[in-house]
């Protein structure tokens, strides 16, 4: 698993719930720049961010990192494979 998996997963979950980076940042108490930098691969998220992110979307860290999740994989490849 690499940094790209995490940033794409954050992007996918956020967009699938139709939440802007700004609104998510306000809900999590951080800057929208943090979300944008994370999704663009300029930084790696902190453990605190991942816990808060998962709690906000009502998923576990296990579900977030479940690389065998077939629903996510289908959507992921639709969005990111050319």
PyMOL commands that set and color helices and strands:
alter all, ss='L'
color gray80, all
select helices_A, chain A and resi 3-16+21-28+32-39+47-56+61-64+70-80
alter helices_A, ss='H'
color red, helices_A
deselect
rebuild
show_as cartoon
